[in-house]
Amino acid sequence: MEPEQAQRRAEQTWIEWQMIDSMFPTGGFAHSLGLEAAVQEKLVVASSSGESLRQFLISSLHQAGNFALPMVHTMMSSSSLTAERFLEVNAYAQALFTNHVAAKASLAQGAALLRLAMSTYSRVLSPNGEPSVLLSIRKQLRARKDPGPHFPVMFGLVCGLLRLDGHTCQRMFLYFTLRDLLSAATRLNLIGPLEAANIQFEMRNEAERVFQAKRDRPIESAYSSAPILDLVQGMHDQLYTRIFNS
């Protein structure tokens, strides 16, 4: 590898580490991805084996791979990373959501990532001070009174603008799913932090299998592979008590 390429790859690696860090404030830890509702409906229960939680994690990883990963890939791999292309993909994504709770969570995280990227990466994306794609997107979303940016699409755009590796970013998105679910499971007292770390380590091969099977797919191939999870997550707003936003 040429020195210039090695330097560029090193810079990308540091950016990737920042984006998966728990201190990167995109709001993922405010959401349980339906786990809280599943616990209250007794679909996931605390047990010594943790079997129901593991099954929920596996189903959620496949759901993320089938539903969200095509959005990430389509936006990131677009030949033109413009506001117009983003709005086109984002509108397609909006039409795919089948429950309002998941859609609301995606919009909240997408808006958080948009604000964060504009603040953090402005000097890289607009080195000469010209209006950035992200600023144009924010203005057009407001002008259209659009629901907002969906997280998988915004994540794909930011990764594309930063010229990060496509496969790494798709793995990162699956990592978010696993990390946020295990964090939620810990706060719901299903498992402790040590067990969460053990399960995360155990799930590495399953997560990689999902990535290999679902990577590099266009948004037209996106679908929900876990309808029961969709139904349960859609019940979240009706829970009498809850600690998560979704």
FIZA-85972 format. One record per residue (C-alpha): residue number from 1; residue in three letters; y, z, x. Coordinates in pm, 1 decimal. Layout:
% residues N
+-----+--------+----------+----------+----------+
! num ! residu !        Y !        Z !        X !
+-----+--------+----------+----------+----------+
! NUM !    Ala !        Y !        Z !        X !
...
+-----+--------+----------+----------+----------+
This chain:
% residues 246
+-----+--------+----------+----------+----------+
! num ! residu !        Y !        Z !        X !
+-----+--------+----------+----------+----------+
!   1 !    Met !      0.0 !      0.0 !      0.0 !
!   2 !    Glu !    343.7 !    -97.1 !    130.7 !
!   3 !    Pro !    583.7 !    192.2 !    205.3 !
!   4 !    Glu !    817.0 !     81.3 !    -74.5 !
!   5 !    Gln !    530.7 !     70.0 !   -324.3 !
!   6 !    Ala !    405.9 !    408.8 !   -206.8 !
!   7 !    Gln !    752.7 !    556.7 !   -253.5 !
!   8 !    Arg !    779.1 !    408.2 !   -601.9 !
!   9 !    Arg !    437.5 !    540.9 !   -699.2 !
!  10 !    Ala !    528.4 !    886.7 !   -568.1 !
!  11 !    Glu !    843.4 !    885.7 !   -781.8 !
!  12 !    Gln !    640.1 !    781.6 !  -1085.9 !
!  13 !    Thr !    394.0 !   1063.7 !  -1024.7 !
!  14 !    Trp !    670.4 !   1323.5 !  -1021.7 !
!  15 !    Ile !    807.5 !   1184.8 !  -1349.8 !
!  16 !    Glu !    460.8 !   1193.5 !  -1506.6 !
!  17 !    Trp !    411.8 !   1554.6 !  -1403.0 !
!  18 !    Gln !    747.0 !   1644.3 !  -1554.4 !
!  19 !    Met !    662.5 !   1476.8 !  -1884.4 !
!  20 !    Ile !    332.5 !   1663.0 !  -1928.7 !
!  21 !    Asp !    479.0 !   1997.6 !  -1824.4 !
!  22 !    Ser !    496.1 !   2258.4 !  -2098.4 !
!  23 !    Met !    864.9 !   2311.2 !  -2013.4 !
!  24 !    Phe !    946.5 !   1951.1 !  -2115.2 !
!  25 !    Pro !   1105.9 !   2029.1 !  -2454.1 !
!  26 !    Thr !    970.9 !   1769.7 !  -2696.8 !
!  27 !    Gly !    866.5 !   2031.4 !  -2951.9 !
!  28 !    Gly !    491.2 !   1977.8 !  -2935.9 !
!  29 !    Phe !    413.3 !   2348.8 !  -2941.4 !
!  30 !    Ala !    578.0 !   2386.3 !  -3283.1 !
!  31 !    His !    297.5 !   2180.1 !  -3435.8 !
!  32 !    Ser !    -72.3 !   2252.5 !  -3481.6 !
!  33 !    Leu !   -177.3 !   1895.7 !  -3577.9 !
!  34 !    Gly !   -340.0 !   2031.0 !  -3892.3 !
!  35 !    Leu !   -530.7 !   2311.5 !  -3721.1 !
!  36 !    Glu !   -345.5 !   2590.7 !  -3902.4 !
!  37 !    Ala !   -431.0 !   2441.7 !  -4242.4 !
!  38 !    Ala !   -790.6 !   2381.4 !  -4130.6 !
!  39 !    Val !   -821.8 !   2748.6 !  -4034.2 !
!  40 !    Gln !   -687.2 !   2868.5 !  -4368.1 !
!  41 !    Glu !   -927.2 !   2634.4 !  -4549.1 !
!  42 !    Lys !  -1216.0 !   2771.9 !  -4336.6 !
!  43 !    Leu !  -1291.5 !   2431.8 !  -4186.0 !
!  44 !    Val !  -1235.8 !   2588.5 !  -3844.3 !
!  45 !    Val !  -1345.4 !   2947.8 !  -3792.7 !
!  46 !    Ala !  -1341.0 !   3189.1 !  -3502.1 !
!  47 !    Ser !  -1687.0 !   3228.3 !  -3350.9 !
!  48 !    Ser !  -1847.9 !   3310.8 !  -3019.8 !
!  49 !    Ser !  -1961.1 !   2949.5 !  -2975.2 !
!  50 !    Gly !  -1633.0 !   2793.6 !  -3088.9 !
!  51 !    Glu !  -1833.6 !   2504.2 !  -3233.3 !
!  52 !    Ser !  -1605.7 !   2425.4 !  -3528.0 !
!  53 !    Leu !  -1299.8 !   2427.8 !  -3301.3 !
!  54 !    Arg !  -1468.6 !   2192.4 !  -3056.6 !
!  55 !    Gln !  -1556.1 !   1952.7 !  -3338.2 !
!  56 !    Phe !  -1196.5 !   1965.5 !  -3458.4 !
!  57 !    Leu !  -1072.6 !   1888.1 !  -3106.6 !
!  58 !    Ile !  -1308.3 !   1592.5 !  -3071.8 !
!  59 !    Ser !  -1209.5 !   1450.9 !  -3411.3 !
!  60 !    Ser !   -842.1 !   1495.7 !  -3325.6 !
!  61 !    Leu !   -880.4 !   1318.5 !  -2991.1 !
!  62 !    His !  -1049.1 !   1023.2 !  -3161.0 !
!  63 !    Gln !   -781.2 !   1024.1 !  -3429.7 !
!  64 !    Ala !   -509.0 !   1013.6 !  -3163.7 !
!  65 !    Gly !   -691.9 !    735.2 !  -2982.4 !
!  66 !    Asn !   -740.4 !    526.0 !  -3294.2 !
!  67 !    Phe !   -407.1 !    590.2 !  -3463.4 !
!  68 !    Ala !   -136.9 !    674.5 !  -3208.9 !
!  69 !    Leu !   -255.3 !    520.4 !  -2881.8 !
!  70 !    Pro !   -206.7 !    161.6 !  -3009.7 !
!  71 !    Met !    155.5 !    250.0 !  -3087.8 !
!  72 !    Val !    208.6 !    381.9 !  -2735.4 !
!  73 !    His !     47.6 !     76.4 !  -2576.0 !
!  74 !    Thr !    222.5 !   -179.6 !  -2797.1 !
!  75 !    Met !    567.3 !    -41.0 !  -2725.2 !
!  76 !    Met !    508.9 !     23.4 !  -2357.0 !
!  77 !    Ser !    358.5 !   -319.1 !  -2287.5 !
!  78 !    Ser !    620.3 !   -516.3 !  -2482.4 !
!  79 !    Ser !    767.9 !   -801.3 !  -2283.4 !
!  80 !    Ser !   1111.9 !   -700.1 !  -2408.2 !
!  81 !    Leu !   1196.3 !   -329.5 !  -2416.4 !
!  82 !    Thr !   1496.1 !   -372.4 !  -2643.8 !
!  83 !    Ala !   1632.0 !   -174.7 !  -2936.9 !
!  84 !    Glu !   1530.1 !   -456.5 !  -3169.8 !
!  85 !    Arg !   1170.4 !   -449.8 !  -3047.3 !
!  86 !    Phe !   1159.1 !    -71.4 !  -3076.5 !
!  87 !    Leu !   1284.0 !    -81.3 !  -3435.7 !
!  88 !    Glu !   1022.3 !   -342.4 !  -3521.0 !
!  89 !    Val !    733.5 !   -138.1 !  -3379.7 !
!  90 !    Asn !    874.5 !    184.3 !  -3522.3 !
!  91 !    Ala !    891.2 !     34.8 !  -3873.0 !
!  92 !    Tyr !    527.5 !    -72.3 !  -3841.5 !
!  93 !    Ala !    435.0 !    279.7 !  -3732.4 !
!  94 !    Gln !    623.9 !    431.1 !  -4026.4 !
!  95 !    Ala !    414.5 !    222.9 !  -4265.9 !
!  96 !    Leu !     89.8 !    348.4 !  -4111.0 !
!  97 !    Phe !    140.6 !    719.8 !  -4174.8 !
!  98 !    Thr !    -57.9 !    837.6 !  -4476.3 !
!  99 !    Asn !     61.9 !   1196.7 !  -4501.0 !
! 100 !    His !    416.3 !   1324.6 !  -4498.8 !
! 101 !    Val !    341.8 !   1626.3 !  -4277.5 !
! 102 !    Ala !    214.2 !   1414.7 !  -3987.5 !
! 103 !    Ala !    503.7 !   1172.9 !  -4033.6 !
! 104 !    Lys !    758.5 !   1455.5 !  -4032.4 !
! 105 !    Ala !    608.6 !   1603.9 !  -3715.2 !
! 106 !    Ser !    609.3 !   1264.8 !  -3542.9 !
! 107 !    Leu !    972.1 !   1203.9 !  -3637.5 !
! 108 !    Ala !   1078.7 !   1548.7 !  -3516.5 !
! 109 !    Gln !    912.1 !   1501.1 !  -3177.6 !
! 110 !    Gly !   1038.3 !   1144.4 !  -3150.6 !
! 111 !    Ala !   1396.2 !   1256.4 !  -3211.1 !
! 112 !    Ala !   1355.8 !   1535.4 !  -2955.2 !
! 113 !    Leu !   1221.4 !   1291.3 !  -2695.8 !
! 114 !    Leu !   1505.9 !   1047.4 !  -2764.1 !
! 115 !    Arg !   1767.4 !   1318.7 !  -2702.9 !
! 116 !    Leu !   1581.2 !   1443.4 !  -2398.2 !
! 117 !    Ala !   1539.5 !   1099.3 !  -2241.8 !
! 118 !    Met !   1906.6 !   1016.4 !  -2295.2 !
! 119 !    Ser !   2003.8 !   1339.4 !  -2123.1 !
! 120 !    Thr !   1746.7 !   1340.1 !  -1842.4 !
! 121 !    Tyr !   1702.8 !    974.1 !  -1748.0 !
! 122 !    Ser !   2046.5 !    825.3 !  -1817.6 !
! 123 !    Arg !   2130.3 !    777.6 !  -1449.0 !
! 124 !    Val !   1806.4 !    586.6 !  -1394.8 !
! 125 !    Leu !   1816.2 !    378.1 !  -1712.3 !
! 126 !    Ser !   2190.9 !    305.4 !  -1691.0 !
! 127 !    Pro !   2278.7 !    321.2 !  -1319.6 !
! 128 !    Asn !   2604.7 !    128.5 !  -1368.0 !
! 129 !    Gly !   2715.2 !    321.6 !  -1672.3 !
! 130 !    Glu !   2636.4 !     44.5 !  -1921.4 !
! 131 !    Pro !   2511.1 !    142.0 !  -2271.1 !
! 132 !    Ser !   2140.1 !    215.4 !  -2255.8 !
! 133 !    Val !   1865.5 !     90.9 !  -2484.1 !
! 134 !    Leu !   1819.4 !    449.4 !  -2601.5 !
! 135 !    Leu !   2184.4 !    479.6 !  -2705.5 !
! 136 !    Ser !   2159.5 !    150.7 !  -2893.6 !
! 137 !    Ile !   1847.5 !    274.9 !  -3072.1 !
! 138 !    Arg !   2017.4 !    596.6 !  -3178.2 !
! 139 !    Lys !   2318.6 !    408.2 !  -3314.1 !
! 140 !    Gln !   2107.1 !    155.7 !  -3502.7 !
! 141 !    Leu !   1881.9 !    423.1 !  -3651.0 !
! 142 !    Arg !   2188.7 !    604.1 !  -3783.4 !
! 143 !    Ala !   2349.6 !    285.0 !  -3913.3 !
! 144 !    Arg !   2033.2 !    188.7 !  -4099.6 !
! 145 !    Lys !   1976.4 !    543.3 !  -4225.0 !
! 146 !    Asp !   1628.3 !    504.4 !  -4082.7 !
! 147 !    Pro !   1388.8 !    804.8 !  -4101.8 !
! 148 !    Gly !   1400.9 !    820.2 !  -3721.7 !
! 149 !    Pro !   1195.8 !    741.6 !  -3411.1 !
! 150 !    His !    823.9 !    815.8 !  -3420.1 !
! 151 !    Phe !    693.0 !   1007.3 !  -3121.0 !
! 152 !    Pro !    416.3 !    765.7 !  -3005.9 !
! 153 !    Val !    655.9 !    470.0 !  -3018.3 !
! 154 !    Met !    938.2 !    656.0 !  -2844.4 !
! 155 !    Phe !    695.7 !    786.6 !  -2581.3 !
! 156 !    Gly !    576.0 !    431.8 !  -2513.9 !
! 157 !    Leu !    933.4 !    307.9 !  -2484.2 !
! 158 !    Val !   1041.6 !    582.0 !  -2243.3 !
! 159 !    Cys !    733.2 !    526.0 !  -2026.7 !
! 160 !    Gly !    800.3 !    152.4 !  -2027.4 !
! 161 !    Leu !   1166.2 !    192.6 !  -1935.2 !
! 162 !    Leu !   1068.2 !    424.6 !  -1650.3 !
! 163 !    Arg !    804.8 !    169.9 !  -1541.4 !
! 164 !    Leu !    524.0 !    421.5 !  -1543.3 !
! 165 !    Asp !    159.4 !    320.6 !  -1524.4 !
! 166 !    Gly !     27.4 !    219.4 !  -1866.7 !
! 167 !    His !   -315.1 !    377.3 !  -1836.0 !
! 168 !    Thr !   -171.4 !    700.9 !  -1701.8 !
! 169 !    Cys !     68.5 !    722.8 !  -1996.0 !
! 170 !    Gln !   -208.3 !    665.6 !  -2248.7 !
! 171 !    Arg !   -408.4 !    943.3 !  -2085.6 !
! 172 !    Met !    -96.8 !   1161.6 !  -2096.5 !
! 173 !    Phe !    -71.2 !   1112.2 !  -2471.5 !
! 174 !    Leu !   -431.0 !   1223.3 !  -2522.7 !
! 175 !    Tyr !   -359.0 !   1519.2 !  -2295.8 !
! 176 !    Phe !    -68.1 !   1618.2 !  -2522.9 !
! 177 !    Thr !   -307.2 !   1623.4 !  -2818.8 !
! 178 !    Leu !   -559.2 !   1845.2 !  -2642.8 !
! 179 !    Arg !   -297.2 !   2074.4 !  -2488.1 !
! 180 !    Asp !   -104.3 !   2130.3 !  -2810.9 !
! 181 !    Leu !   -419.3 !   2195.1 !  -3014.0 !
! 182 !    Leu !   -550.4 !   2451.1 !  -2766.9 !
! 183 !    Ser !   -211.5 !   2620.5 !  -2757.1 !
! 184 !    Ala !   -217.8 !   2639.3 !  -3137.3 !
! 185 !    Ala !   -575.4 !   2770.8 !  -3134.6 !
! 186 !    Thr !   -468.5 !   3048.6 !  -2897.8 !
! 187 !    Arg !   -174.1 !   3152.0 !  -3114.1 !
! 188 !    Leu !   -396.8 !   3144.9 !  -3423.8 !
! 189 !    Asn !   -630.2 !   3391.0 !  -3246.1 !
! 190 !    Leu !   -925.7 !   3154.5 !  -3258.1 !
! 191 !    Ile !   -967.3 !   3181.2 !  -2881.7 !
! 192 !    Gly !   -803.8 !   3353.3 !  -2587.0 !
! 193 !    Pro !   -615.2 !   3181.3 !  -2304.8 !
! 194 !    Leu !   -914.6 !   3191.0 !  -2067.7 !
! 195 !    Glu !  -1140.9 !   3030.5 !  -2326.7 !
! 196 !    Ala !   -871.1 !   2771.3 !  -2396.7 !
! 197 !    Ala !   -870.4 !   2678.5 !  -2028.0 !
! 198 !    Asn !  -1250.7 !   2657.2 !  -2029.6 !
! 199 !    Ile !  -1253.5 !   2430.1 !  -2334.1 !
! 200 !    Gln !   -981.3 !   2209.6 !  -2189.9 !
! 201 !    Phe !  -1191.5 !   2165.6 !  -1876.8 !
! 202 !    Glu !  -1502.7 !   2093.0 !  -2083.8 !
! 203 !    Met !  -1318.1 !   1828.7 !  -2286.3 !
! 204 !    Arg !  -1214.4 !   1620.4 !  -1986.3 !
! 205 !    Asn !  -1510.7 !   1382.7 !  -2017.0 !
! 206 !    Glu !  -1470.0 !   1345.0 !  -2393.9 !
! 207 !    Ala !  -1100.0 !   1271.3 !  -2350.6 !
! 208 !    Glu !  -1180.2 !   1007.5 !  -2088.5 !
! 209 !    Arg !  -1442.3 !    849.5 !  -2316.0 !
! 210 !    Val !  -1183.5 !    826.0 !  -2591.6 !
! 211 !    Phe !   -934.6 !    670.4 !  -2350.5 !
! 212 !    Gln !  -1181.1 !    411.5 !  -2222.4 !
! 213 !    Ala !  -1286.7 !    317.7 !  -2575.7 !
! 214 !    Lys !   -939.2 !    306.5 !  -2731.1 !
! 215 !    Arg !   -701.6 !    199.1 !  -2452.3 !
! 216 !    Asp !   -481.4 !   -109.7 !  -2451.5 !
! 217 !    Arg !   -508.1 !   -184.5 !  -2823.3 !
! 218 !    Pro !   -228.2 !   -346.0 !  -3026.8 !
! 219 !    Ile !    -64.1 !   -156.4 !  -3309.5 !
! 220 !    Glu !   -229.6 !   -390.7 !  -3558.8 !
! 221 !    Ser !   -561.3 !   -222.0 !  -3474.3 !
! 222 !    Ala !   -433.6 !    131.0 !  -3547.3 !
! 223 !    Tyr !   -618.7 !    321.3 !  -3817.7 !
! 224 !    Ser !   -702.8 !    675.0 !  -3927.8 !
! 225 !    Ser !  -1055.9 !    770.5 !  -3825.1 !
! 226 !    Ala !  -1039.6 !   1125.0 !  -3965.0 !
! 227 !    Pro !   -938.2 !   1114.3 !  -4333.7 !
! 228 !    Ile !  -1035.8 !   1477.1 !  -4389.0 !
! 229 !    Leu !   -798.8 !   1582.8 !  -4111.4 !
! 230 !    Asp !   -528.0 !   1376.5 !  -4279.6 !
! 231 !    Leu !   -590.2 !   1548.4 !  -4612.2 !
! 232 !    Val !   -595.9 !   1895.4 !  -4458.9 !
! 233 !    Gln !   -280.8 !   1836.2 !  -4257.1 !
! 234 !    Gly !   -109.1 !   1710.1 !  -4571.8 !
! 235 !    Met !   -167.2 !   2054.1 !  -4726.7 !
! 236 !    His !     31.2 !   2233.5 !  -4457.9 !
! 237 !    Asp !    354.3 !   2258.9 !  -4657.4 !
! 238 !    Gln !    162.5 !   2431.6 !  -4937.4 !
! 239 !    Leu !     30.2 !   2715.2 !  -4720.7 !
! 240 !    Tyr !    155.3 !   3053.3 !  -4838.5 !
! 241 !    Thr !    207.8 !   3173.7 !  -4481.1 !
! 242 !    Arg !    235.8 !   2958.3 !  -4172.4 !
! 243 !    Ile !    360.9 !   2984.4 !  -3815.5 !
! 244 !    Phe !    370.1 !   2612.7 !  -3728.2 !
! 245 !    Asn !    583.8 !   2329.6 !  -3860.6 !
! 246 !    Ser !    278.7 !   2111.8 !  -3915.2 !
+-----+--------+----------+----------+----------+
